[in-house]
Amino acid sequence: MESNEKGAYRTKQREIILDYLKKCQDGHVTIDEVTDHLKNEGNRVGRTTIYRYMEKLADEGFLRKYYIEEGVGACYQYQGNSESACRSHFHLKCVKCGRLFHVSCDFLQQIEEHVYEHHHFLVDNSKTVLYGICEDCQKIEQDDEKKTGRGE
């Protein structure tokens, strides 16, 4: 466990959760995904335990928490004991498969600057999510249209 995590005490369950979060640090995970993964690995850790520990890690800055859509639980990204690069990019959410992507784009940066300079509004990239359909899901839709004859 991070030695500088405030008020940390080590338990086997916390170590298992933290190890998994570190392995997933390039992506985002939900409480349910962590629960399912640990269960599939033979680790019996209760959903409530996972939720409480992940909330604690988020409060202490070790995880970044994203609210992706109303009525759906948050997802989390491990960032360790440092500020995440998520402040410098936007996020794309696929409405078909649910995946969340990081996107660094000069054009989006220009939009952010325009909003600040012309509308005096500071955009928080870590909470900015653009919704649409990812490339993989677009291909699936195109293939489905070809199969049914709608794409011709």
C-alpha positions in Angstrom: 0.0 0.0 0.0 1.2 3.6 -0.6 3.2 4.4 2.5 2.1 8.0 2.5 -1.6 7.2 2.4 -3.0 9.1 5.4 -4.3 6.9 8.2 -3.6 3.8 6.2 -3.8 0.4 7.8 -3.1 -2.7 5.9 -5.6 -5.5 5.4 -5.5 -8.3 2.9 -8.8 -7.0 1.3 -7.5 -3.5 0.9 -4.2 -4.8 -0.6 -6.2 -6.9 -3.1 -8.4 -4.0 -4.1 -5.5 -1.5 -4.4 -3.4 -4.0 -6.5 -6.3 -4.4 -8.9 -6.8 -0.6 -9.2 -3.1 -0.1 -9.9 -3.3 -2.6 -12.7 -6.2 -0.7 -14.2 -4.7 2.8 -13.9 -4.8 3.4 -17.6 -8.6 3.0 -17.6 -11.7 3.4 -15.5 -13.5 0.9 -13.3 -16.8 0.8 -11.5 -17.5 -0.7 -8.1 -19.3 -3.6 -9.9 -16.3 -4.3 -12.2 -14.0 -4.4 -9.2 -16.4 -6.7 -7.3 -16.8 -9.0 -10.3 -13.1 -9.2 -10.9 -12.2 -10.0 -7.3 -15.0 -12.6 -7.2 -13.7 -14.3 -10.4 -10.2 -14.4 -8.9 -11.5 -16.2 -5.9 -11.3 -13.2 -3.5 -14.4 -12.8 -1.4 -14.5 -9.1 -0.7 -17.9 -7.5 -0.1 -19.3 -4.8 -2.4 -19.8 -2.5 0.6 -16.1 -3.0 1.6 -15.0 -2.2 -1.9 -17.3 0.9 -2.1 -16.1 2.3 1.2 -12.4 1.8 0.5 -12.7 3.2 -3.0 -14.5 6.3 -1.6 -11.8 6.7 1.0 -9.1 6.5 -1.7 -11.0 9.0 -3.8 -11.4 11.4 -0.8 -7.6 11.1 -0.2 -6.8 11.8 -3.8 -5.5 8.3 -4.8 -8.5 7.7 -7.1 -10.2 10.1 -9.4 -14.0 9.7 -9.4 -16.1 10.3 -12.5 -19.9 10.7 -12.6 -20.6 9.5 -16.1 -24.4 9.6 -16.3 -27.3 10.3 -14.0 -28.7 7.2 -12.3 -25.5 5.2 -12.9 -22.8 4.7 -10.3 -19.5 6.5 -10.7 -16.3 5.1 -12.2 -12.9 5.5 -10.8 -9.3 5.8 -12.0 -6.2 5.1 -9.9 -3.8 8.1 -9.9 -1.6 7.2 -7.0 -0.4 10.1 -4.8 -0.1 12.6 -7.6 -2.3 14.9 -9.6 -3.8 13.1 -12.5 -3.3 14.1 -16.1 -7.1 14.0 -16.3 -7.1 17.8 -15.7 -5.5 18.2 -19.2 -7.9 16.2 -21.3 -11.5 15.5 -22.0 -13.4 12.3 -21.9 -15.6 10.5 -24.5 -18.3 8.2 -23.4 -19.7 5.6 -25.9 -23.5 5.3 -25.4 -23.5 1.8 -27.0 -20.8 -0.1 -25.1 -20.3 2.3 -22.2 -16.5 2.7 -22.5 -14.9 5.9 -21.4 -12.0 7.2 -23.4 -9.4 9.9 -22.6 -8.9 12.4 -25.5 -6.1 15.0 -25.7 -6.9 17.3 -28.6 -5.6 20.7 -29.5 -9.0 21.7 -30.9 -10.8 20.8 -27.7 -8.2 22.8 -25.8 -9.0 25.8 -28.1 -12.7 25.4 -27.3 -11.8 25.4 -23.6 -9.8 28.5 -24.0 -12.5 30.2 -26.0 -15.1 29.4 -23.3 -12.9 31.0 -20.7 -11.8 34.0 -22.7 -15.2 34.9 -24.2 -17.6 33.5 -21.7 -15.6 33.8 -18.5 -16.3 30.2 -17.6 -13.5 27.8 -16.5 -14.1 24.3 -17.8 -13.2 21.4 -15.5 -11.8 18.8 -17.9 -11.9 16.0 -15.3 -15.7 16.3 -15.3 -16.2 17.0 -19.0 -17.7 14.0 -20.9 -18.8 14.1 -24.5 -21.3 11.4 -25.5 -21.3 9.6 -28.8 -20.6 6.2 -30.5 -17.0 4.8 -30.5 -15.3 3.5 -33.6 -15.8 -0.2 -32.6 -19.5 0.3 -32.1 -19.8 2.3 -35.4 -18.3 -0.7 -37.2 -20.7 -3.1 -35.5 -23.6 -0.9 -36.6 -22.3 -0.7 -40.2 -21.9 -4.5 -40.3 -25.4 -5.0 -39.0 -26.8 -2.6 -41.6 -25.0 -4.5 -44.4 -26.4 -7.8 -43.1 -30.0 -6.5 -43.0 -29.6 -4.6 -46.3 -30.3 -1.2 -44.8 -26.8 0.1 -45.5 -27.1 -0.2 -49.3 
